[in-house]
Amino acid sequence: MPVETQLRQMRILVVDDVAVNVELLSRMLADAGYTNVDTTTDPLAALQSCAQHMPDLLLLDLHMPVLTGYEVLDALGPSIHSGLGPAVLVLTSDVTVEARRRALDAGARDFVSKPFDYDEVLLRVRNHLEMHYFQRELDAQNKRLETAVRSRTRELEASRMEVLDRLALVAEYRDDATNHHARRIGRASVMLARRLDLPAETLELLEQAASLHDVGKIAVSDTILRKPGRLTPGEFAVMRSHTIAGGRILGGSRSPVLRLAERIALTHHERWDGTGYPRGLAARDIPPAGRIVAVADVFDALTHARPYKQAWSPQEAAAEIVAAAGTQFDPAVVAAFAAHEPAMLVDPIGAAR
């Protein structure tokens, strides 16, 4: 539809307590082709009309009984200043600086002096309808662009997370035949975190972030990962380096999930007593997510077979976790762990959320 046609169809509300003025303006606008014009001599009715259907342009008299134009402007102020209200063209014979300043402060855009000049009225009406129309179109375009950007950002984030998930699978594939270790850690970590009353926003991120805890293992050779016997000190040093490698892989992102995943990758082998790695952090210097994943990771490792060991029973593994409270693990996280049936945490993927 041509812009000119749309301008002629925009809603105009004329408010003046003098019926002759209302009739005169109504005829002017009709003669100029405006087809959506409402009029009233009652400012209270004008406010009710605005509440039901906000006009695009309000032609408003300032000096009226019961409710002045200033009071109408004050009532519509939030809508006007937010851009959701009408453009306001003030009708007045009061040409004082104070009157104009007060009206402009209240949200008026322009003035039409009484008695009305036909050409002036129509020029000002058209100019302000045109500005209002293009501002509305610009706002709509900005919203469409924001929606498109959010959608594209979600797509990019999903693609990035898919790549990282696949890296995590590559890392664990060599010592977890089921390929479910990462998912089990993510789900178990959420179950423990919920018992610890972590913020809802952390719970939303934790499952995916925790599943990336061992992504740094892609930097460790199969010879070490799949070695059936005890690692030498040198081999163990290489194994420990997967925490640093994981932090480097995940680091530098603005994504909340990846920032949390980086902290987990770096700290899930730290110990409560400060004897862990890679930095020897202790107690509450270890981020909460790292403390939670530490418990989930060790329990999962104990209860599932690896090339170098057989699986423990859930009860044996649970007893080991509880015994390490205050040394290897945060006692509060162990308490949250102990609140669950051990068998439920062996394969928590299908557990109720």
Residue frames relative to the residue before (quaternion, step in Angstrom):
aa qw qx qy qz dx dy dz
M 1.0000 0.0000 0.0000 0.0000 0.00 0.00 0.00
P 0.5014 -0.6637 0.4540 0.3194 3.62 -0.80 0.94
V 0.6053 -0.5795 0.4052 0.3655 3.56 -1.12 0.71
E 0.6398 0.5459 -0.3397 0.4211 3.58 0.90 -0.88
T 0.6452 0.5103 -0.3164 0.4725 3.59 1.01 -0.80
Q 0.6570 0.5077 -0.3146 0.4601 3.58 0.98 -0.82
L 0.6175 0.5399 -0.3472 0.4546 3.59 1.04 -0.72
R 0.6663 0.5107 -0.3006 0.4526 3.56 0.96 -0.85
Q 0.7116 0.4496 -0.2530 0.4770 3.59 1.18 -0.50
M 0.4744 0.6746 -0.4469 0.3467 3.60 1.23 -0.06
R 0.5123 -0.6880 0.4326 0.2778 3.55 -1.05 0.82
I 0.0851 -0.7787 0.6216 -0.0006 3.55 -0.90 1.08
L 0.0968 -0.7772 0.6201 0.0459 3.57 -0.97 0.91
V 0.1575 -0.7827 0.5996 0.0556 3.58 -0.78 1.13
V 0.0201 -0.8021 0.5956 -0.0392 3.60 -0.76 1.10
D 0.2790 0.7171 -0.5927 0.2379 3.56 -0.58 1.21
D 0.4361 -0.7271 0.4614 0.2614 3.58 -0.82 0.95
V 0.6301 0.4935 -0.3395 0.4942 3.61 1.26 -0.17
A 0.4183 -0.7523 0.4549 0.2282 3.56 -0.44 1.26
V 0.6157 0.5559 -0.3533 0.4326 3.61 1.03 -0.76
N 0.6460 0.5169 -0.3175 0.4633 3.59 0.97 -0.82
V 0.6459 0.5201 -0.3147 0.4617 3.56 0.97 -0.90
E 0.6710 0.4966 -0.2997 0.4619 3.57 0.89 -0.92
L 0.6484 0.5252 -0.3200 0.4486 3.58 0.96 -0.85
L 0.6820 0.4751 -0.2879 0.4757 3.58 0.86 -0.92
S 0.6196 0.5504 -0.3417 0.4432 3.58 1.01 -0.78
R 0.6715 0.4874 -0.2953 0.4737 3.60 0.96 -0.89
M 0.6151 0.5500 -0.3440 0.4481 3.59 0.98 -0.81
L 0.7054 0.4708 -0.2652 0.4587 3.55 0.82 -1.03
A 0.6409 0.5147 -0.3272 0.4661 3.57 1.00 -0.77
D 0.6467 0.5222 -0.3178 0.4562 3.59 0.95 -0.85
A 0.6897 0.4691 -0.2737 0.4789 3.58 1.12 -0.71
G 0.6197 -0.6017 0.3264 0.3839 3.59 1.26 0.07
Y 0.4659 0.6597 -0.4688 0.3577 3.61 1.21 0.19
T 0.2035 -0.8473 0.4889 0.0402 3.54 -0.59 1.21
N 0.7318 0.3741 -0.2180 0.5263 3.61 1.23 -0.15
V 0.2909 0.7688 -0.4987 0.2750 3.55 0.64 1.22
D 0.0802 -0.7637 0.6397 0.0327 3.56 -0.91 1.02
T 0.1089 -0.7967 0.5921 0.0521 3.57 -1.11 0.64
T 0.0595 0.7808 -0.6217 0.0180 3.54 -1.24 0.46
T 0.3225 -0.7173 0.5786 0.2161 3.55 -1.23 0.51
D 0.6451 0.5091 -0.2926 0.4889 3.58 1.34 -0.01
P 0.3444 -0.7696 0.4948 0.2104 3.64 -0.39 1.14
L 0.6029 0.5418 -0.3698 0.4541 3.62 1.10 -0.56
A 0.6395 0.5055 -0.3159 0.4855 3.56 1.01 -0.80
A 0.6074 0.5589 -0.3511 0.4420 3.58 1.09 -0.69
L 0.6610 0.4951 -0.3122 0.4695 3.58 0.96 -0.84
Q 0.6312 0.5209 -0.3316 0.4694 3.59 1.01 -0.76
S 0.6392 0.5260 -0.3180 0.4623 3.56 1.02 -0.81
C 0.6521 0.5119 -0.3075 0.4670 3.57 1.00 -0.85
A 0.6373 0.5340 -0.3287 0.4480 3.57 1.02 -0.77
Q 0.7000 0.4607 -0.2667 0.4761 3.57 1.05 -0.75
H 0.7919 -0.0664 0.0947 0.5996 3.57 0.97 -0.86
M 0.2798 -0.8016 0.5048 0.1559 3.56 -0.12 1.28
P 0.3707 -0.7321 0.5180 0.2416 3.63 -0.76 0.96
D 0.5271 -0.5995 0.4909 0.3489 3.54 -1.32 0.22
L 0.7891 0.0888 -0.0275 0.6072 3.56 1.12 -0.73
L 0.1304 -0.7804 0.6096 0.0485 3.55 -0.95 0.98
L 0.1446 -0.7505 0.6406 0.0737 3.56 -0.76 1.11
L 0.0026 -0.8667 0.4869 -0.1089 3.54 -0.20 1.35
D 0.3422 -0.7109 0.5823 0.1959 3.53 -0.88 1.03
L 0.4282 -0.7168 0.4894 0.2516 3.61 -1.04 0.72
H 0.7995 0.2943 -0.1343 0.5062 3.58 0.77 -1.02
M 0.2186 0.7571 -0.5723 0.2269 3.55 -0.18 1.39
P 0.5001 -0.6308 0.4871 0.3386 3.60 -1.15 0.53
V 0.7581 0.3609 -0.3034 0.4505 3.56 -1.37 0.32
L 0.7844 -0.1165 0.1306 0.5950 3.59 0.68 -1.11
T 0.3061 -0.7671 0.5331 0.1833 3.59 -0.63 1.06
G 0.6603 -0.4891 0.3884 0.4171 3.52 -1.31 0.23
Y 0.6026 0.5554 -0.3575 0.4478 3.58 1.08 -0.68
E 0.6745 0.4918 -0.2932 0.4661 3.58 0.97 -0.88
V 0.6021 0.5270 -0.3541 0.4841 3.59 1.10 -0.62
L 0.6477 0.5136 -0.3134 0.4674 3.58 0.96 -0.86
D 0.6432 0.5171 -0.3260 0.4611 3.58 0.96 -0.84
A 0.6626 0.5094 -0.3099 0.4532 3.59 0.95 -0.86
L 0.7303 0.4030 -0.2251 0.5036 3.58 1.05 -0.76
G 0.3571 0.8028 -0.4362 0.1945 3.56 1.33 -0.17
P 0.6821 0.4877 -0.3240 0.4382 3.64 0.71 -0.94
S 0.6694 0.4889 -0.3009 0.4716 3.59 0.97 -0.83
I 0.6537 0.5198 -0.3168 0.4496 3.57 0.94 -0.88
H 0.7282 0.4482 -0.2510 0.4538 3.58 0.78 -1.03
S 0.6531 0.4994 -0.3215 0.4698 3.61 1.17 -0.44
G 0.5265 -0.6402 0.4075 0.3834 3.57 1.27 -0.25
L 0.5857 0.5898 -0.3668 0.4178 3.58 1.29 -0.05
G 0.6540 0.5266 -0.3069 0.4480 3.57 1.23 -0.35
P 0.6814 -0.5018 0.3443 0.4066 3.57 -1.29 -0.04
A 0.4936 -0.5262 0.5657 0.3993 3.48 -1.41 0.08
V 0.2129 -0.8049 0.5465 0.0904 3.61 -0.88 0.91
L 0.0986 -0.7688 0.6318 0.0067 3.51 -0.80 1.16
V 0.2586 -0.8114 0.5097 0.1221 3.58 -0.38 1.26
L 0.2343 -0.7424 0.6160 0.1202 3.55 -1.04 0.95
T 0.2595 0.7951 -0.5093 0.2026 3.60 -0.49 1.07
S 0.2941 -0.7029 0.6125 0.2103 3.48 -1.30 0.50
D 0.5316 0.6067 -0.4009 0.4343 3.57 1.35 0.01
V 0.0797 -0.8430 0.5320 0.0014 3.57 -0.24 1.26
T 0.3838 0.7368 -0.4852 0.2729 3.61 1.22 0.25
V 0.6034 -0.5725 0.4238 0.3584 3.52 -1.20 0.65
E 0.6411 0.5445 -0.3288 0.4294 3.57 0.95 -0.84
A 0.6546 0.5115 -0.3173 0.4574 3.59 0.93 -0.89
R 0.6808 0.4846 -0.2955 0.4630 3.58 0.89 -0.88
R 0.6457 0.5175 -0.3239 0.4586 3.58 0.95 -0.85
R 0.6627 0.5110 -0.3100 0.4512 3.57 0.93 -0.90
A 0.6655 0.4974 -0.3053 0.4653 3.57 0.97 -0.83
L 0.6513 0.5079 -0.3161 0.4668 3.59 0.96 -0.81
D 0.6322 0.5310 -0.3272 0.4598 3.58 0.99 -0.80
A 0.6981 0.4745 -0.2691 0.4638 3.56 1.06 -0.75
G 0.7008 -0.4969 0.2633 0.4388 3.59 1.23 -0.06
A 0.4424 0.6876 -0.4701 0.3324 3.60 1.23 0.02
R 0.3799 -0.7344 0.5210 0.2121 3.57 -1.15 0.68
D 0.8108 -0.0490 0.1275 0.5692 3.57 0.92 -0.92
F 0.3525 -0.7336 0.5512 0.1835 3.57 -1.36 0.16
V 0.1191 -0.7262 0.6692 0.1028 3.52 -1.30 0.59
S 0.3247 -0.7805 0.5067 0.1694 3.55 -0.62 1.14
K 0.3312 -0.6919 0.6043 0.2153 3.52 -1.24 0.63
P 0.5087 -0.2008 -0.8348 0.0638 1.57 -2.00 1.55
F 0.5902 -0.6353 0.3860 0.3147 3.56 -1.13 0.76
D 0.2317 -0.7103 0.6481 0.1472 3.49 -1.19 0.77
Y 0.5173 -0.6932 0.4067 0.2942 3.58 -0.60 1.19
D 0.7123 0.4580 -0.2708 0.4578 3.58 0.71 -1.06
E 0.6422 0.5293 -0.3278 0.4472 3.60 0.98 -0.84
V 0.6450 0.5269 -0.3249 0.4481 3.57 0.89 -0.92
L 0.7171 0.4587 -0.2720 0.4486 3.58 0.74 -1.03
L 0.6317 0.5238 -0.3422 0.4577 3.61 1.02 -0.70
R 0.6885 0.4693 -0.2918 0.4696 3.58 0.89 -0.90
V 0.6191 0.5344 -0.3442 0.4611 3.59 1.00 -0.76
R 0.6923 0.4763 -0.2936 0.4558 3.58 0.81 -0.97
N 0.6467 0.5317 -0.3303 0.4358 3.60 0.91 -0.87
H 0.7237 0.4392 -0.2627 0.4630 3.56 0.86 -0.92
L 0.5978 0.5234 -0.3648 0.4855 3.60 1.10 -0.52
E 0.6499 0.5159 -0.3177 0.4589 3.57 0.97 -0.85
M 0.6538 0.4960 -0.3156 0.4764 3.62 0.92 -0.86
H 0.6567 0.5084 -0.3102 0.4627 3.58 0.97 -0.89
Y 0.6422 0.5343 -0.3186 0.4478 3.57 0.98 -0.87
F 0.7216 0.4388 -0.2638 0.4661 3.57 0.78 -0.99
Q 0.5980 0.5351 -0.3677 0.4700 3.61 1.12 -0.54
R 0.6470 0.5137 -0.3096 0.4707 3.56 1.02 -0.84
E 0.6507 0.5063 -0.3083 0.4745 3.58 1.00 -0.82
L 0.6407 0.5163 -0.3223 0.4681 3.57 1.02 -0.81
D 0.6437 0.5152 -0.3226 0.4650 3.59 0.95 -0.83
A 0.6589 0.5065 -0.3089 0.4625 3.57 0.96 -0.88
Q 0.6482 0.5097 -0.3172 0.4683 3.57 1.00 -0.82
N 0.6349 0.5253 -0.3307 0.4600 3.59 0.99 -0.79
K 0.6500 0.5082 -0.3178 0.4671 3.58 1.00 -0.81
R 0.6399 0.5150 -0.3289 0.4659 3.58 1.00 -0.79
L 0.6576 0.5018 -0.3095 0.4690 3.56 1.00 -0.82
E 0.6382 0.5205 -0.3268 0.4636 3.58 1.00 -0.81
T 0.6440 0.5107 -0.3193 0.4717 3.57 1.00 -0.81
A 0.6607 0.5051 -0.3065 0.4630 3.56 0.96 -0.88
V 0.6497 0.5112 -0.3171 0.4648 3.58 0.99 -0.83
R 0.6506 0.5045 -0.3237 0.4663 3.60 0.95 -0.85
S 0.6506 0.5174 -0.3167 0.4569 3.55 0.96 -0.85
R 0.6749 0.4814 -0.2944 0.4756 3.57 0.92 -0.91
T 0.6244 0.5358 -0.3407 0.4549 3.58 1.02 -0.76
R 0.6480 0.5073 -0.3191 0.4701 3.58 0.99 -0.84
E 0.6412 0.5223 -0.3260 0.4581 3.57 1.00 -0.80
L 0.6670 0.4980 -0.3012 0.4651 3.57 0.93 -0.90
E 0.6451 0.5164 -0.3180 0.4648 3.56 1.01 -0.86
A 0.6497 0.5140 -0.3187 0.4607 3.57 0.97 -0.85
S 0.6513 0.5086 -0.3146 0.4671 3.58 1.00 -0.83
R 0.6518 0.5153 -0.3136 0.4597 3.56 0.96 -0.87
M 0.6736 0.4867 -0.3004 0.4680 3.57 0.95 -0.88
E 0.6130 0.5429 -0.3570 0.4496 3.59 1.06 -0.65
V 0.6376 0.5179 -0.3267 0.4674 3.56 0.99 -0.84
L 0.6873 0.4765 -0.2899 0.4654 3.57 0.91 -0.91
D 0.6078 0.5393 -0.3566 0.4611 3.59 1.04 -0.69
R 0.6708 0.4865 -0.3027 0.4709 3.56 0.97 -0.83
L 0.6008 0.5307 -0.3600 0.4772 3.58 1.11 -0.59
A 0.6342 0.5250 -0.3271 0.4639 3.57 1.02 -0.82
L 0.6469 0.5086 -0.3200 0.4694 3.59 1.00 -0.79
V 0.6185 0.5306 -0.3434 0.4669 3.57 1.03 -0.78
A 0.6656 0.5221 -0.3048 0.4377 3.58 0.92 -0.94
E 0.7663 0.3789 -0.2097 0.4745 3.58 0.87 -0.90
Y 0.4858 0.7036 -0.4248 0.2975 3.58 1.19 -0.44
R 0.6953 0.5144 -0.2794 0.4170 3.54 1.02 -0.81
D 0.7939 0.2069 -0.1614 0.5486 3.63 1.14 -0.30
D 0.7072 0.3273 -0.2738 0.5637 3.59 1.21 0.48
A 0.2781 -0.8156 0.4854 0.1477 3.56 -0.01 1.28
T 0.6529 0.5269 -0.3224 0.4383 3.61 1.09 -0.56
N 0.2807 -0.7750 0.5026 0.2608 3.58 1.20 -0.56
H 0.5714 0.6164 -0.3694 0.3964 3.62 1.21 0.34
H 0.3862 0.7519 -0.4742 0.2462 3.59 1.23 -0.09
A 0.6767 0.5029 -0.3091 0.4401 3.59 0.79 -1.00
R 0.6749 0.4864 -0.2981 0.4680 3.59 0.90 -0.88
R 0.6348 0.5232 -0.3411 0.4549 3.59 0.99 -0.76
I 0.6496 0.5108 -0.3260 0.4592 3.59 0.94 -0.85
G 0.6427 0.5281 -0.3252 0.4497 3.58 0.94 -0.85
R 0.7043 0.4613 -0.2776 0.4628 3.58 0.81 -0.96
A 0.6597 0.5032 -0.3164 0.4599 3.61 0.91 -0.88
S 0.6264 0.5461 -0.3396 0.4405 3.59 1.02 -0.78
V 0.6429 0.5098 -0.3229 0.4717 3.59 1.00 -0.78
M 0.6352 0.5334 -0.3318 0.4493 3.59 0.97 -0.82
L 0.6705 0.4733 -0.2948 0.4894 3.59 0.98 -0.82
A 0.6582 0.5282 -0.3146 0.4345 3.59 0.91 -0.91
R 0.6234 0.5426 -0.3511 0.4401 3.58 1.01 -0.73
R 0.6396 0.5188 -0.3193 0.4689 3.61 1.05 -0.70
L 0.6962 0.4642 -0.2570 0.4835 3.55 1.19 -0.60
D 0.4156 -0.7459 0.4355 0.2850 3.58 1.32 0.15
L 0.1852 0.7774 -0.5727 0.1828 3.58 0.87 0.92
P 0.6388 -0.5433 0.3666 0.4028 3.61 -1.12 0.57
A 0.6285 -0.5719 0.3841 0.3610 3.54 -1.13 0.74
E 0.6526 0.5258 -0.3301 0.4344 3.59 0.97 -0.80
T 0.6273 0.5190 -0.3352 0.4740 3.59 1.13 -0.61
L 0.6285 0.5373 -0.3333 0.4530 3.58 0.98 -0.82
E 0.6447 0.5377 -0.3232 0.4368 3.57 0.99 -0.82
L 0.7301 0.4293 -0.2318 0.4784 3.58 1.05 -0.75
L 0.6052 0.6578 -0.3460 0.2851 3.54 1.05 -0.86
E 0.6459 0.5507 -0.3551 0.3917 3.59 0.84 -0.88
Q 0.7136 0.4274 -0.2637 0.4884 3.57 0.84 -0.91
A 0.6438 0.5268 -0.3305 0.4458 3.58 0.98 -0.80
A 0.6757 0.5051 -0.3000 0.4453 3.60 0.90 -0.92
S 0.6221 0.5611 -0.3494 0.4196 3.58 1.07 -0.67
L 0.6745 0.4776 -0.2914 0.4818 3.61 1.24 -0.30
H 0.3333 0.8038 -0.4596 0.1780 3.59 1.28 0.07
D 0.7817 0.3266 -0.1677 0.5041 3.61 1.00 -0.74
V 0.2712 0.7941 -0.5133 0.1800 3.59 1.17 0.39
G 0.6020 0.5909 -0.3493 0.4079 3.59 1.14 -0.55
K 0.5199 0.6512 -0.4167 0.3634 3.62 1.22 -0.22
I 0.5156 0.6200 -0.4419 0.3931 3.61 1.18 -0.19
A 0.6483 0.5080 -0.3166 0.4706 3.59 1.26 -0.31
V 0.6366 0.5084 -0.3199 0.4836 3.60 1.31 -0.05
S 0.4757 -0.7102 0.4417 0.2724 3.58 -0.82 0.96
D 0.6239 -0.5409 0.4181 0.3788 3.56 -1.27 0.47
T 0.5788 0.6080 -0.3743 0.3940 3.55 1.06 -0.71
I 0.7135 0.4177 -0.2385 0.5095 3.56 1.01 -0.83
L 0.6753 0.5144 -0.3076 0.4298 3.59 0.84 -0.95
R 0.7883 0.3234 -0.1578 0.4991 3.57 0.93 -0.87
K 0.3577 0.7425 -0.4987 0.2685 3.58 1.22 0.24
P 0.3810 -0.7655 0.4685 0.2224 3.62 -0.64 1.04
G 0.7322 0.4047 -0.2382 0.4932 3.61 1.12 -0.48
R 0.7388 -0.3872 0.3069 0.4583 3.54 -1.37 -0.21
L 0.4502 -0.6865 0.5038 0.2687 3.57 -1.05 0.80
T 0.4671 -0.6282 0.5359 0.3160 3.55 -1.17 0.61
P 0.6781 -0.4727 0.3445 0.4450 3.62 -1.20 0.30
G 0.6608 0.5052 -0.3142 0.4576 3.58 0.96 -0.80
E 0.6602 0.4978 -0.3045 0.4728 3.56 0.97 -0.85
F 0.6471 0.5140 -0.3267 0.4586 3.55 1.00 -0.78
A 0.6111 0.5439 -0.3486 0.4575 3.59 1.08 -0.66
V 0.6355 0.5064 -0.3235 0.4849 3.56 1.06 -0.77
M 0.6358 0.5290 -0.3274 0.4569 3.58 0.96 -0.87
R 0.6580 0.5204 -0.3107 0.4469 3.58 0.92 -0.90
S 0.6116 0.5916 -0.3515 0.3904 3.59 1.10 -0.62
H 0.5055 0.6589 -0.4409 0.3407 3.61 1.19 -0.22
T 0.5803 0.5711 -0.3856 0.4340 3.60 1.16 -0.43
I 0.6636 0.4858 -0.2946 0.4867 3.58 0.97 -0.89
A 0.6462 0.5190 -0.3193 0.4594 3.58 0.96 -0.88
G 0.6477 0.5191 -0.3176 0.4584 3.58 0.97 -0.82
G 0.6428 0.5223 -0.3191 0.4606 3.57 0.99 -0.82
R 0.6614 0.4961 -0.3109 0.4688 3.58 1.00 -0.78
I 0.6438 0.5256 -0.3269 0.4498 3.60 0.96 -0.81
L 0.7611 0.3932 -0.1904 0.4794 3.56 0.92 -0.96
G 0.5887 0.6467 -0.3487 0.3371 3.58 1.18 -0.50
G 0.7605 0.4231 -0.2925 0.3964 3.50 -1.35 0.32
S 0.5509 0.6192 -0.3969 0.3945 3.58 1.25 0.10
R 0.4041 -0.6783 0.5518 0.2686 3.56 -1.27 0.44
S 0.4961 0.6662 -0.4244 0.3603 3.58 1.27 -0.14
P 0.4827 -0.6718 0.4733 0.3027 3.64 -0.80 0.93
V 0.6298 0.5341 -0.3395 0.4504 3.60 1.00 -0.79
L 0.7188 0.4510 -0.2651 0.4579 3.57 0.81 -0.97
R 0.6018 0.5346 -0.3725 0.4618 3.59 1.08 -0.56
L 0.6567 0.4827 -0.3089 0.4901 3.58 1.00 -0.81
A 0.6385 0.5313 -0.3253 0.4518 3.59 0.98 -0.82
E 0.6161 0.5419 -0.3441 0.4565 3.59 1.05 -0.73
R 0.6604 0.5001 -0.3154 0.4628 3.60 0.91 -0.90
I 0.6562 0.5111 -0.3125 0.4589 3.57 0.97 -0.83
A 0.6491 0.5249 -0.3256 0.4440 3.59 0.88 -0.93
L 0.7089 0.4706 -0.2599 0.4565 3.59 0.98 -0.84
T 0.8209 0.3250 -0.1188 0.4542 3.60 1.01 -0.71
H 0.5137 0.6812 -0.4312 0.2936 3.64 1.14 -0.10
H 0.6877 0.3986 -0.3038 0.5252 3.61 1.28 0.05
E 0.4151 0.6487 -0.5066 0.3876 3.58 1.21 0.43
R 0.2883 -0.7642 0.5566 0.1517 3.57 -1.18 0.60
W 0.6321 -0.5606 0.3904 0.3657 3.53 -1.15 0.69
D 0.7269 0.4307 -0.2446 0.4757 3.62 1.02 -0.77
G 0.5944 -0.6253 0.3472 0.3677 3.61 1.26 0.17
T 0.5966 0.5917 -0.3657 0.4002 3.62 1.20 0.08
G 0.4941 0.6724 -0.4270 0.3485 3.59 1.22 0.23
Y 0.3889 -0.6942 0.5507 0.2522 3.55 -1.29 -0.29
P 0.5885 -0.0391 -0.7846 -0.1913 1.57 -2.44 0.65
R 0.7553 0.4237 -0.2212 0.4484 3.64 1.13 -0.45
G 0.4539 -0.7075 0.4455 0.3084 3.59 1.20 0.02
L 0.2257 0.7788 -0.5480 0.2053 3.59 0.99 0.78
A 0.1720 -0.7937 0.5773 0.0845 3.56 -1.15 0.58
A 0.8714 0.1028 -0.0695 0.4746 3.50 -1.34 0.56
R 0.8532 -0.1700 0.1121 0.4802 3.57 -0.93 -0.91
D 0.4639 0.6255 -0.4747 0.4101 3.57 1.22 0.23
I 0.5999 0.5103 -0.3527 0.5053 3.57 1.27 -0.34
P 0.4814 -0.6725 0.4634 0.3181 3.64 -0.72 0.92
P 0.6227 -0.5751 0.3719 0.3783 3.62 -1.01 0.71
A 0.6573 0.5121 -0.3272 0.4457 3.60 0.90 -0.84
G 0.6340 0.5270 -0.3312 0.4589 3.59 1.05 -0.73
R 0.6504 0.5140 -0.3144 0.4626 3.59 1.03 -0.79
I 0.6515 0.5130 -0.3129 0.4631 3.56 1.03 -0.79
V 0.6883 0.4796 -0.2870 0.4625 3.57 0.82 -0.99
A 0.5685 0.5964 -0.3862 0.4147 3.61 1.08 -0.60
V 0.6792 0.4704 -0.2861 0.4854 3.58 0.92 -0.91
A 0.6731 0.4995 -0.3067 0.4510 3.59 0.83 -0.96
D 0.6652 0.5240 -0.3008 0.4386 3.57 0.97 -0.88
V 0.6847 0.4758 -0.2968 0.4655 3.59 0.85 -0.93
F 0.6417 0.5150 -0.3343 0.4596 3.60 0.93 -0.82
D 0.6649 0.4968 -0.3098 0.4638 3.59 0.92 -0.86
A 0.6490 0.5186 -0.3198 0.4557 3.58 0.97 -0.84
L 0.6675 0.5034 -0.3061 0.4553 3.59 0.99 -0.80
T 0.7625 0.4114 -0.2126 0.4518 3.59 0.90 -0.87
H 0.7092 0.3576 -0.2698 0.5444 3.60 1.24 0.17
A 0.5379 -0.6584 0.4330 0.2995 3.55 -1.01 0.90
R 0.0900 -0.7569 0.6454 0.0498 3.52 -1.18 0.68
P 0.6893 -0.4782 0.3138 0.4446 3.64 -1.18 0.31
Y 0.7504 0.4027 -0.2088 0.4807 3.58 1.09 -0.63
K 0.8108 0.1576 -0.0908 0.5564 3.66 1.19 0.02
Q 0.4680 -0.6266 0.5430 0.3058 3.53 -1.36 0.29
A 0.5851 -0.5759 0.4364 0.3683 3.55 -1.26 0.37
W 0.3625 -0.6942 0.5772 0.2314 3.56 -1.11 0.72
S 0.5466 -0.5636 0.4827 0.3881 3.55 -1.25 0.27
P 0.6315 -0.5397 0.3802 0.4067 3.63 -1.14 0.49
Q 0.6537 0.5213 -0.3193 0.4461 3.59 1.01 -0.81
E 0.6497 0.5085 -0.3205 0.4654 3.59 0.97 -0.83
A 0.6742 0.4950 -0.2956 0.4616 3.57 0.93 -0.94
A 0.6375 0.5262 -0.3286 0.4569 3.59 1.01 -0.81
A 0.6430 0.5198 -0.3252 0.4590 3.58 0.99 -0.82
E 0.6315 0.5344 -0.3249 0.4583 3.58 1.05 -0.77
I 0.6445 0.5175 -0.3140 0.4672 3.58 0.98 -0.86
V 0.6770 0.4963 -0.2957 0.4560 3.57 0.82 -0.99
A 0.6554 0.5242 -0.3155 0.4429 3.59 0.98 -0.81
A 0.7072 0.4591 -0.2606 0.4703 3.59 1.16 -0.58
A 0.3762 0.7188 -0.4989 0.3047 3.61 1.21 0.23
G 0.8009 0.2632 -0.2117 0.4943 3.57 -0.87 0.94
T 0.7102 0.3384 -0.2594 0.5602 3.59 1.25 -0.13
Q 0.7965 0.2048 -0.1130 0.5576 3.56 0.48 -1.18
F 0.8220 0.2408 -0.0718 0.5111 3.57 0.94 -0.95
D 0.5907 -0.5400 0.4786 0.3612 3.52 -1.35 0.48
P 0.4654 -0.7016 0.4544 0.2910 3.65 -0.63 1.01
A 0.6355 0.5312 -0.3408 0.4448 3.60 1.02 -0.71
V 0.6529 0.4927 -0.3159 0.4808 3.59 1.01 -0.76
V 0.6276 0.5236 -0.3338 0.4696 3.59 1.03 -0.74
A 0.6269 0.5247 -0.3390 0.4656 3.60 1.02 -0.74
A 0.6436 0.5031 -0.3162 0.4824 3.58 1.02 -0.78
F 0.6233 0.5308 -0.3241 0.4740 3.57 1.08 -0.76
A 0.6920 0.4968 -0.2808 0.4421 3.58 0.87 -0.98
A 0.5893 0.5818 -0.3677 0.4231 3.59 1.20 -0.35
H 0.6706 0.4588 -0.2918 0.5046 3.60 1.26 -0.21
E 0.5173 -0.5720 0.5192 0.3683 3.53 -1.24 0.41
P 0.5214 -0.6671 0.4185 0.3285 3.63 -0.71 0.97
A 0.6414 0.5463 -0.3385 0.4190 3.59 0.94 -0.85
M 0.6127 0.5650 -0.3499 0.4277 3.59 1.11 -0.65
L 0.7123 0.4582 -0.2510 0.4687 3.58 1.08 -0.73
V 0.5002 0.6484 -0.4373 0.3716 3.58 1.24 -0.17
D 0.7846 0.0080 0.0097 0.6199 3.57 1.04 -0.81
P 0.0009 -0.8784 0.4774 -0.0241 3.58 0.46 1.22
I 0.4104 0.7513 -0.4629 0.2298 3.62 1.23 -0.13
G 0.7581 0.3654 -0.2069 0.4989 3.57 0.95 -0.80
A 0.4219 0.7224 -0.4635 0.2920 3.59 1.25 0.06
A 0.5993 -0.5643 0.4276 0.3735 3.56 -1.21 0.56
R 0.4104 -0.7165 0.5084 0.2445 3.55 -0.96 0.86
